[in-house]
Amino acid sequence: MSEAARSLLQRWGASFRKGTDFDSWGQLVEAIDEYQILARHLQKEAQSQPNNSEFTEDQKKTLAKIATCLELRSAALQGPFRKQESTQSQEEFKLEDLKKLEPILKNILSYNKEFPFDVQPVPPRKILAPGEEEDLEFEEDEEEGGAGAGSPDAFPARIPGANEGTLLPRLPSEPGMTLLTLKIEKIGLKDAGQCIDPYITVSVKDLNGIDLTPVQDTPVASRKEDTYVHFNVDIEIQKHVEKLTKGAAIFFEFKHYKPKKRFTSTKCFAFMEMDEIKPGPIVIELYKKPTDFKRKKLQLLTKKPLYLHLHQTLHKE
């Protein structure tokens, strides 16, 4: 086993145990967070190119099925709020079922038995290698385009139901804790009217670019007008403000579909930091891709007065 594979398996195993521990203790919000973040990492590995992976194609299929089971358990904990496109009902997938997968994940390099559950990997997504998007998007002008790829797993292919988004309900309130609702009102772009099926991916990252909450996609924009794409949609941040780590930021990646290339591209991104969380309207600047979750090399998208327009609402018991 290579050092890279050993390190991955140790991290995944720790995350798996952390999620099942939260689950068994009844800390369902934390369990959902951990399951969805781990599922995302496993899906990313399962879709990696053979020369960039420590795992065989069969092993990657097993990783993808484990990711599906994590999503199913997460959906079961969320009850009726989310619909899963699966023949297996959410209620069927129990914690004791999920725990059967821990030894499979731990021993993935030698596992050669039939997978214990009849599940299928989630639909594959188009994931571009760093630099690949630059080749595909040469037609964009210098001001709006920028070079390189966005976050490595930020390019989902168009699949049925994608236009509906993946928004999550507000978390249960806790005494003394604050929840944040962000209304995405509109985004200003000079070529707003040309964007096809635009939507925004919202994520909360720590200083190292690691997800702190499940990633959410808005539905496709409600309308386009002049230099604005309008959304008017509420995003419920999936962690109490007081529990967000120091230096965390909320990211907004604007994406649109390119029919000639048959993939969804990140056009630009914006972010707000913790000291910007306060009730009322806020406008934030737009930056060129690739999305820089570590906020080290930021470059404004345009000199024009075009921004992402948000409205914040804080809920405290």
N, C-alpha and C positions, 0 to 999 in steps of 0.2 A: 504494500500500500504506500503510495507516495505521501509526502508530508502535506501536500495541498489537499489530498483527499481526506487524510486523517483529520486535518483542521476543520474542513467542511463538516464532516460527520460529527465531530465533537460539538460544533456550534449548533448544528441542526438538532442533535440529541438533547442538548441543554434547553433549547427553545421548546422542543416537544414536551419535555418533562415539566417545564415551567407552565406551559399551557394546560396540561392535564392536571397539574397541582392546583392552579387557579380554578379549574373546572370542578374538581372534587371538593374544594373549599367553598364553593358557591359564589366565587368572585367572577361572575359571568362576563362582565364587561372586559375585564383584564384577559380572561380566557379567549374571548372572541378576537381581541387585538392580537394576541400571541399566535393563535391559529391562522389568522389571515396573513400576518406578516410572514410566518414560516411557509405557508402555502405559496405565497408569491415568490419566495426564494427558490423553492423546489421547482415551481413551474419555469422559472428563469433558467435553472440548470437543465431541466428536461428539454428545453427548446434551444440549447446551445449547440453550436456547430461541433462536429466530431473532433476536430483538431484543437478545440478550445475547452474540452471537457475531460474530466478525470474518469468518466463513467461510460460504459458501453451503451448502445441503443436500447437493449433490453432493460438494463438498469435504469435508464432514464424514463422508460415507460412505467416502471414500478414507482419511481419518484413522482411522476405525474399522477398516478393513481392515489398515492398517499396524499398529494396535494388536494385531489378531489375529495377525499375522505375528511380532510381538515375543513374544507369548505362546507361539506355536508353537516359536520358537527357544529360548525359556527352558525350555519343557517338554523339548525335545530334549536340552538340557544337563543336565537333571535325571534323564535316563534313565528307568528304570522306576518311579520313585517316584510320579509323578503321571499320572493318566489324563486325556486331553483328549478332549472330545466333538467330534471333527473327523474328516472323511473323509480328511484328509491325515495320513499317519503322521508322528510326531515326527521319525524319522530322516531323512525326506525334506527337512525344512527346514534347509538348511545355511547357514553364515555367508555364503558367496558369494551365496546367494539374498537374504539379508537386506540385504546391501550394495547390491543393485540398487534398494532403496527409498529410499536416502539422497537422490538427486536428485529423486525424486518428492516427498518431504517438503519439501525445500528450495524447490521450485518449485510448491508445492501450489496457489497462486493462479492459475497459468496452465496447470496440468496438465489435459489433456482427452483423454488416451488411455485405452485399456482397461487395467484393473489387471493386472499381469503374472502374478498368482497367483490360482487359483480358491479363494478363501477368503471366508468370510462374517463380518460383524461379530459380536462376542460378543452374547448376548441383552441387549436393552436393560434398563436398571434404572430404577426410579422415583426420580428425583432431585427433591427439593423445593426450591423457591426459599426464600431466607431469609424467615421469617415465615409461610410457607404452612402449616407443621406446626402453628403456634399456632392457626390457624383450624380445622384438622382435629381437634385434640385438646382441644377446649373441655370435654369431659366429665371430664378428669382433675382431681383436686383440686389445690389450690394447692401443698400440701406436696410432692407427688410429681411434679407436671406441669412447672412452669416454662414459660417462653415461648421462642418462636423455634424455629429448625430446628437440627438437629445439623450435623455436618460435611457439606458440600454433596454429597459423593458417598457418604453413609452410609446410603442407603435402598434397598437392592436389593429388587426385586420377587421374589416367591416363584417360583422356577423349578425344574424337575425336578433332583433331586440336591442341592438347596441344604441339605437337612437333614444331609448328610454332612460339611459343613465343608470348609475348604481348608487344612488343616494341612500343614506342610512337615517333612521329615525333618531330623535334626540335621546340622549342617555337619561336614565332615571336620575332625579335630583338627589343630592346628598346635603345634609345640614352643613352650612358654612362653606360649601363648594360652589364654584362658578362654572356655568356652561356658556359656550359661545355659539351664537348663530350668526353666520355670515351670509348676507344677501348679496349675490353677485348680480349687479344691476346691468352693467354694460362694459364693453371694452372698446377703446378707440383705435382704429387701424385705418391707414390711408386707402387700403384696398378692401375694406370690410365687405362690400357687396359681392366680391369675387370668391369669398370663402364658402366652400361646400360642406354642409353638415358640420358646422363648427361646434365644438364643445370644450369644456375646461376640465382638466384633471386636477383635483385638489388633494394635497398630501401634507402631512406634518412631519418634518425631519429634524433630527438633532444636528449638531455641528459637523458630524461625520457623514451626513446624508442618509442616515438610517431611519426607516419609517418608525414613527412613534404611534401611529394610529392606522386603521385601514384606509387605503386610498379610495377616493370617490370620484366618479365621473358625473358631470351634469348631464341632463338631457341635451339634445341638440338645441341650439339657440332658437328663441321664439321668433325673432325677426331681425332683419338687417336694414339699416337706414342711414344713408349718407356715409359718414365715416365711423359708424358705430354698429357693433353686433350686440343685440340686446338678449339678456338671459332672464333676469328677474326670477331667480331661483334661490332658495334657502339651502345653505350647507350647514349641517349640524356637526361641529367638531367633536370627534369621538373620544375626548378625554377632558376631564375637568382642567380648567386653566391652571389651577394650583399644582396639578400633577405633571405639567409639562416641564421638561428639563431645561436648565439654564442654557440659553443660546439657541433654543429651538426656533423654528420659523415655519410659517404656513406658506406653501408654494401653490401657484396657480399656473398650469401649463395650458396655453391655448393651442388647440389642435384642429386640423381640418383635413378633409379627404381630398386626395389627388387622383382623379379618375384615370389620367394617362399612366400614372405609375402604379395605380391600384394599391395604394397604402395610405395610412393616415400619418400625417406629419405634424410635428410640433413646430409652430411658427415663432412663438416667443413665450416668455414666462415672466412672472412677477412674484414677489414674496413680501410678506409682512412679518416683522419680528415681534417678540413678546411685549416690548415697550410701546408698541403701536396698538395694542388691544385696549380699546376704550369705546364706550357707546357712541353711536352716531355715524355719520358718513366719513369715508376716507377714500382718497385716490392714491394709487401707488404706481410707480414707474414700471415700464416694460423693458425687458432686456432681451438681447439677441440670444438665440440658441447657440451651442448646446446648453441645456438646463444645468446650471452650476449649483448643485444642492449644498456644496460646501461654502459657497459665496466668496470664492477667492479671486476669480477673474471675471468680473462683471462688465458688460458693455451695453450701453443703452441702445434700444432698438432704433430710436429715431430722435431727432432734435425737435420734432414737432410736439405741440402740447397734447399728446394722446396718451391716455392712461387707462388703468383698470379701475372701475368705479364700484366700491363696495359700501355696504351699510352694516354696522355691527350692533348686535343686541346681546347684552349680558343677562344671564338668568342666575339668580342667587337665592337660595332658601333663607 
